[in-house]
Amino acid sequence: MAEPSDEPQPGDEPVEGGAVKSFLEHLEDLRWMLVKSGAAVLLAMMVCLFGVRQLVVILDWPRVRAERRHVAFLPENTNQIVTVQLGSLALYSGEAKSNKLGPIDLGTNQYVTLQLNPVQVGSNSLLALAVETNGAPPPSHGPKLLFMGGPGAPFMFALHVAFFGGLLLASPFVLYFIGQFVMPALKIKEKKYFMRAFIFGTILFLAGVSFAYFMVMPAALKFAELYGTWMGIEVPFWPAPEYAGFLIKFMFGMGAGFELPVVLLALVKIGLLDYAKLSSMRRYMIVGNLILGALLTTPEPFTQVIMAIALQLLYETSVWIAWYWERQEKRRAASASGAGKN
C-alpha cells in the first residue's frame, strides 16, 4: 500500500488568505496602514504645493473653454468669431455658422480675421478679402476668477487645491497600502472577484472624472453664466475658492456615480440581485438617480440633470450585463444537463 505523499494535491490549495492574526495584531496593521497612507498624502500635497500654478491652470481650463463658447453647444469645428478689418478698424464682428463666408474658406480656427486689402485689376482699384490665419483672438468677456478674502486667501486656496491634488497623486500608493491590509483576509475566489471589481471600478471612476472635466463642466459653466444673464444679473467674476470647490466636487461626484455598475453587478454576483429584480427596479432607480445627482454634484441644476442621465444609462448597462450573465448561466446549465444524459 502506497504511503500518503507530503506533496500538496491539486484540490488542496488554501482557501483562506494569510495567517490568522489576533485582534490586536489587526489593529497594529490598521494603524500602520493609516500612517503610511497619511504620509503618502502629506508628501504628495507638499509636491503639489510647489506645482500649484500648474494645478490652477488645469482647474481653470473648463472656465477658459466655456469662455470661448459664444453660443452654447456650438460645435468645435466651426468658427465662432469672425472679424473683418480695414487696417486697424473693425468693421464686423459676429458668429459664423459655417466654415465659409461666400467663396472664402474660413478653415477650422477658433478665431478668424478677415482683412480688406486694395488690389489693382486692370485700371480698376478694388478691395479684396484676405484671411489672416495668425491673427490674435479678440478679448474674452466671460467671468474671471478673483480672490474676495484678505491677504491669506491665496494661501488657503493653494492649500485647498494642493490637498486634493495630493490626494489624487498619492491614490495609487494609498490603494496599495489598503490592499496590503485587506487582501490577506480574503479567500482566493474573493481575491479574484475583488481584483476584477477594483480594475473596472478604477476605469469607471477615471471615465467619470474625465467625462465631467472635458464634456460637462465647460457646458455647465457656460449655462450658469447665461442663466445669470437671462435673469438680468451680470456675472463679471467668480470667487476662486468657490469655483475650485464647484469643479472638484462635481468631478469626484461624477467619478463616484460611475461606480454604480460595479455595486449592482457585485450584488448580482453574490446572489442578492438578478435580471428580473433589476428590471423591476427601473422606475425607482429613475427617482434614485435624480436624488443621487442632487447629492453627488453641486446645487446647479444643469449638472444634476446630466448626472442623473449618466447614472440611468449606467444602470441600463448593468441590467443588460445581468441579462447576459443569466443567459450564459442557463446555456451552461443546459449544456451540463445534456452532457449528463449522454
C-alpha positions as CSV (number, residue, x, y, z in Angstrom):
1,M,0.0,0.0,0.0
2,A,1.5,3.3,-1.0
3,E,2.2,5.8,1.7
4,P,0.4,9.1,1.5
5,S,2.6,11.8,-0.1
6,D,3.5,15.0,1.5
7,E,3.2,16.9,-1.8
8,P,0.2,19.2,-2.0
9,Q,-2.6,17.7,-4.1
10,P,-4.4,19.8,-6.8
11,G,-7.5,20.1,-4.7
12,D,-5.7,21.1,-1.6
13,E,-5.0,24.7,-2.4
14,P,-5.6,27.0,0.6
15,V,-8.9,28.8,0.5
16,E,-8.1,31.3,3.1
17,G,-5.7,34.3,2.9
18,G,-2.7,34.8,5.2
19,A,-2.1,33.6,8.7
20,V,-4.8,34.1,11.3
21,K,-4.0,37.1,13.5
22,S,-5.3,38.3,16.8
23,F,-7.4,41.4,17.2
24,L,-4.5,43.5,18.5
25,E,-2.4,42.5,15.5
26,H,-5.1,43.6,13.2
27,L,-5.3,46.9,15.0
28,E,-1.5,47.3,14.6
29,D,-1.8,46.6,10.8
30,L,-4.6,49.1,10.6
31,R,-2.5,51.7,12.4
32,W,0.5,51.3,10.1
33,M,-1.8,51.3,7.0
34,L,-3.2,54.7,8.2
35,V,0.2,56.1,9.0
36,K,1.7,55.1,5.6
37,S,-1.4,56.4,3.7
38,G,-1.3,59.7,5.6
39,A,2.4,60.1,5.0
40,A,1.9,59.5,1.3
41,V,-0.9,62.1,1.0
42,L,1.2,64.6,3.0
43,L,4.3,64.1,0.8
44,A,2.2,64.4,-2.4
45,M,0.5,67.5,-1.0
46,M,3.9,69.1,-0.5
47,V,4.9,68.3,-4.0
48,C,1.6,69.8,-5.3
49,L,2.3,73.0,-3.3
50,F,5.3,73.6,-5.5
51,G,3.3,72.9,-8.6
52,V,0.1,74.8,-7.5
53,R,0.4,77.1,-10.5
54,Q,0.1,74.2,-12.9
55,L,-2.8,72.8,-10.9
56,V,-4.6,76.1,-11.2
57,V,-4.1,76.1,-14.9
58,I,-5.7,72.6,-15.0
59,L,-8.6,73.7,-12.9
60,D,-9.1,76.9,-15.0
61,W,-9.2,75.0,-18.3
62,P,-13.0,74.4,-18.2
63,R,-13.7,78.1,-17.5
64,V,-11.4,79.1,-20.4
65,R,-13.2,76.7,-22.7
66,A,-16.6,77.9,-21.5
67,E,-15.4,81.5,-22.1
68,R,-14.8,80.7,-25.7
69,R,-18.2,79.4,-26.3
70,H,-20.2,82.3,-27.6
71,V,-23.2,80.1,-28.3
72,A,-23.9,77.1,-26.0
73,F,-23.2,73.7,-27.6
74,L,-21.7,75.3,-30.7
75,P,-19.5,72.6,-32.4
76,E,-15.8,73.0,-32.1
77,N,-15.2,72.6,-35.8
78,T,-16.9,75.9,-36.7
79,N,-15.5,79.3,-36.4
80,Q,-17.1,81.3,-33.6
81,I,-15.6,84.8,-34.1
82,V,-15.1,86.4,-37.5
83,T,-13.6,89.9,-37.6
84,V,-13.3,92.0,-40.8
85,Q,-10.7,94.7,-40.6
86,L,-9.6,97.6,-42.7
87,G,-6.2,98.5,-41.3
88,S,-6.9,98.6,-37.6
89,L,-10.6,99.4,-37.9
90,A,-13.0,96.5,-37.1
91,L,-16.0,96.6,-39.5
92,Y,-17.8,93.5,-38.4
93,S,-17.8,91.1,-35.5
94,G,-20.2,88.2,-35.2
95,E,-20.8,84.4,-35.2
96,A,-20.0,82.2,-38.2
97,K,-22.5,79.4,-38.6
98,S,-20.4,77.6,-41.2
99,N,-16.8,77.4,-42.4
100,K,-17.4,79.6,-45.5
101,L,-18.2,83.2,-45.9
102,G,-19.3,83.3,-49.6
103,P,-16.5,81.8,-51.6
104,I,-13.9,82.3,-48.8
105,D,-13.0,79.2,-46.8
106,L,-12.5,80.2,-43.2
107,G,-10.8,77.0,-42.1
108,T,-11.3,75.5,-38.7
109,N,-9.6,78.0,-36.5
110,Q,-11.3,79.2,-33.3
111,Y,-10.8,82.9,-34.4
112,V,-10.6,84.2,-37.9
113,T,-9.6,87.7,-39.0
114,L,-10.5,89.0,-42.5
115,Q,-8.7,92.0,-43.9
116,L,-9.7,94.3,-46.8
117,N,-6.7,94.8,-49.0
118,P,-6.6,97.1,-52.1
119,V,-5.9,95.2,-55.3
120,Q,-5.4,96.5,-58.9
121,V,-7.4,94.8,-61.6
122,G,-6.6,96.4,-64.9
123,S,-7.3,100.1,-64.5
124,N,-9.7,99.4,-61.6
125,S,-8.8,99.6,-57.9
126,L,-10.8,97.1,-55.8
127,L,-10.9,95.8,-52.2
128,A,-10.4,92.1,-51.7
129,L,-10.9,90.0,-48.5
130,A,-8.0,88.1,-47.2
131,V,-7.9,85.6,-44.3
132,E,-5.4,86.3,-41.6
133,T,-4.6,82.9,-40.1
134,N,-2.3,84.1,-37.3
135,G,-4.5,86.9,-36.0
136,A,-4.7,87.5,-32.3
137,P,-8.0,86.3,-30.7
138,P,-10.4,89.0,-29.5
139,P,-10.6,89.7,-25.8
140,S,-12.9,87.3,-23.9
141,H,-15.8,88.6,-21.9
142,G,-16.5,85.6,-19.6
143,P,-16.4,85.6,-15.8
144,K,-12.9,85.9,-14.3
145,L,-11.5,84.3,-11.2
146,L,-10.9,86.6,-8.2
147,F,-10.0,86.3,-4.5
148,M,-12.5,88.0,-2.3
149,G,-10.9,87.4,1.1
150,G,-8.0,89.0,2.9
151,P,-4.3,88.6,2.2
152,G,-4.4,85.0,3.4
153,A,-7.0,83.9,0.8
154,P,-4.5,82.9,-1.9
155,F,-2.5,80.7,0.6
156,M,-5.7,79.0,1.9
157,F,-6.7,78.4,-1.7
158,A,-3.3,76.9,-2.5
159,L,-3.6,74.5,0.4
160,H,-7.1,73.5,-0.7
161,V,-6.0,72.8,-4.2
162,A,-2.8,71.1,-3.1
163,F,-4.7,68.8,-0.7
164,F,-7.0,67.4,-3.5
165,G,-4.1,67.3,-5.9
166,G,-2.0,65.4,-3.4
167,L,-4.9,63.0,-2.7
168,L,-5.1,62.2,-6.4
169,L,-1.3,61.9,-6.8
170,A,-1.0,59.6,-3.8
171,S,-4.0,57.5,-4.6
172,P,-2.0,54.6,-6.2
173,F,0.1,54.3,-3.0
174,V,-2.9,54.6,-0.7
175,L,-4.8,51.9,-2.6
176,Y,-1.7,49.7,-2.4
177,F,-1.5,50.1,1.3
178,I,-5.2,49.4,1.7
179,G,-4.7,46.3,-0.5
180,Q,-1.9,45.1,1.8
181,F,-4.3,45.3,4.7
182,V,-7.4,43.8,3.1
183,M,-6.1,41.1,0.7
184,P,-4.7,38.7,3.3
185,A,-8.2,38.4,4.8
186,L,-9.8,37.3,1.6
187,K,-10.2,33.8,0.1
188,I,-8.7,33.0,-3.3
189,K,-12.0,33.3,-5.1
190,E,-12.8,36.5,-3.2
191,K,-9.4,38.0,-4.2
192,K,-10.2,37.2,-7.9
193,Y,-13.5,39.0,-7.8
194,F,-12.1,41.8,-5.7
195,M,-9.3,42.5,-8.3
196,R,-11.8,42.4,-11.2
197,A,-14.1,44.9,-9.4
198,F,-11.1,47.1,-8.4
199,I,-9.8,47.3,-12.0
200,F,-13.2,48.0,-13.6
201,G,-14.1,50.4,-10.7
202,T,-10.9,52.4,-11.3
203,I,-11.5,52.6,-15.1
204,L,-15.1,53.7,-14.4
205,F,-14.0,56.3,-11.9
206,L,-11.4,57.8,-14.2
207,A,-14.1,57.8,-17.0
208,G,-16.5,59.7,-14.8
209,V,-13.9,62.3,-13.8
210,S,-12.8,62.7,-17.5
211,F,-16.5,63.0,-18.6
212,A,-17.1,65.7,-16.0
213,Y,-13.9,67.6,-16.7
214,F,-13.8,67.6,-20.5
215,M,-17.5,67.3,-21.5
216,V,-19.9,68.5,-18.8
217,M,-18.1,71.2,-16.9
218,P,-17.4,73.7,-19.7
219,A,-21.1,73.5,-20.8
220,A,-22.2,73.8,-17.1
221,L,-20.2,76.9,-16.6
222,K,-21.5,78.5,-19.7
223,F,-25.0,77.6,-18.7
224,A,-24.5,79.2,-15.3
225,E,-23.2,82.4,-16.9
226,L,-26.1,82.5,-19.5
227,Y,-28.7,81.8,-16.8
228,G,-27.4,84.8,-14.7
229,T,-27.5,87.0,-17.8
230,W,-31.0,85.8,-18.6
231,M,-32.1,86.9,-15.1
232,G,-30.7,90.3,-15.9
233,I,-27.7,89.9,-13.5
234,E,-24.2,90.5,-14.8
235,V,-21.6,87.8,-13.9
236,P,-18.2,89.6,-14.2
237,F,-16.3,87.1,-11.9
238,W,-16.4,84.0,-9.8
239,P,-14.6,83.6,-6.4
240,A,-11.7,81.3,-7.0
241,P,-12.3,79.0,-3.9
242,E,-15.9,78.5,-4.8
243,Y,-15.1,77.8,-8.4
244,A,-12.4,75.2,-7.4
245,G,-14.8,73.6,-4.9
246,F,-17.6,73.5,-7.6
247,L,-15.3,71.8,-10.1
248,I,-13.6,69.3,-7.6
249,K,-16.9,68.3,-6.0
250,F,-18.5,67.7,-9.4
251,M,-15.6,65.7,-10.8
252,F,-15.4,63.4,-7.7
253,G,-19.2,63.1,-7.6
254,M,-19.3,62.0,-11.2
255,G,-16.5,59.6,-10.6
256,A,-18.3,58.1,-7.6
257,G,-21.5,57.9,-9.6
258,F,-19.8,55.9,-12.3
259,E,-19.2,53.2,-9.7
260,L,-22.9,52.3,-9.9
261,P,-22.4,49.3,-12.3
262,V,-19.7,47.8,-10.0
263,V,-22.0,47.9,-7.0
264,L,-25.0,46.5,-8.8
265,L,-23.1,43.7,-10.6
266,A,-21.3,42.8,-7.4
267,L,-24.7,42.3,-5.8
268,V,-25.7,40.2,-8.8
269,K,-22.6,38.0,-8.4
270,I,-23.3,37.3,-4.7
271,G,-27.0,36.5,-5.5
272,L,-28.8,39.4,-3.9
273,L,-29.9,40.8,-7.3
274,D,-30.7,39.3,-10.7
275,Y,-32.0,40.5,-14.0
276,A,-35.7,40.3,-13.0
277,K,-35.2,42.3,-9.9
278,L,-33.1,44.9,-11.7
279,S,-35.7,45.3,-14.4
280,S,-38.5,45.8,-11.8
281,M,-36.4,48.5,-10.0
282,R,-36.2,50.7,-13.1
283,R,-38.9,53.3,-12.0
284,Y,-37.4,53.5,-8.6
285,M,-33.9,54.0,-10.0
286,I,-35.0,56.9,-12.1
287,V,-36.1,58.7,-8.9
288,G,-33.0,57.5,-7.0
289,N,-30.6,58.7,-9.7
290,L,-32.2,62.1,-9.6
291,I,-31.6,62.2,-5.8
292,L,-28.0,60.9,-6.3
293,G,-27.5,63.6,-8.9
294,A,-28.5,66.2,-6.4
295,L,-26.3,64.7,-3.6
296,L,-23.2,63.9,-5.6
297,T,-23.0,67.2,-7.5
298,T,-23.3,70.9,-6.9
299,P,-26.7,72.8,-6.4
300,E,-26.6,73.9,-10.0
301,P,-29.5,72.1,-11.8
302,F,-27.7,71.5,-15.1
303,T,-25.0,69.3,-13.6
304,Q,-27.7,67.4,-11.5
305,V,-29.7,66.5,-14.6
306,I,-26.6,65.4,-16.6
307,M,-25.5,63.3,-13.6
308,A,-28.9,61.7,-13.4
309,I,-28.9,60.9,-17.1
310,A,-25.4,59.4,-16.9
311,L,-26.4,57.2,-13.9
312,Q,-29.6,56.0,-15.6
313,L,-27.5,55.0,-18.7
314,L,-25.1,53.1,-16.4
315,Y,-28.0,51.4,-14.7
316,E,-29.4,50.2,-18.0
317,T,-26.0,48.9,-19.0
318,S,-25.9,47.0,-15.7
319,V,-29.3,45.5,-16.4
320,W,-28.1,44.4,-19.8
321,I,-25.0,42.8,-18.4
322,A,-27.1,40.9,-15.7
323,W,-29.3,39.6,-18.5
324,Y,-26.3,38.4,-20.5
325,W,-24.8,36.7,-17.4
326,E,-28.1,35.0,-16.7
327,R,-28.4,33.8,-20.3
328,Q,-24.8,32.4,-20.2
329,E,-25.6,30.5,-16.9
330,K,-28.7,29.0,-18.5
331,R,-26.7,27.9,-21.5
332,R,-24.0,26.3,-19.3
333,A,-26.7,24.6,-17.2
334,A,-28.4,23.2,-20.3
335,S,-25.1,22.0,-21.7
336,A,-24.2,20.3,-18.5
337,S,-27.6,18.6,-18.2
338,G,-27.3,17.4,-21.9
339,A,-23.9,16.0,-21.3
340,G,-25.1,14.2,-18.1
341,K,-27.9,12.5,-20.0
342,N,-25.5,11.3,-22.7
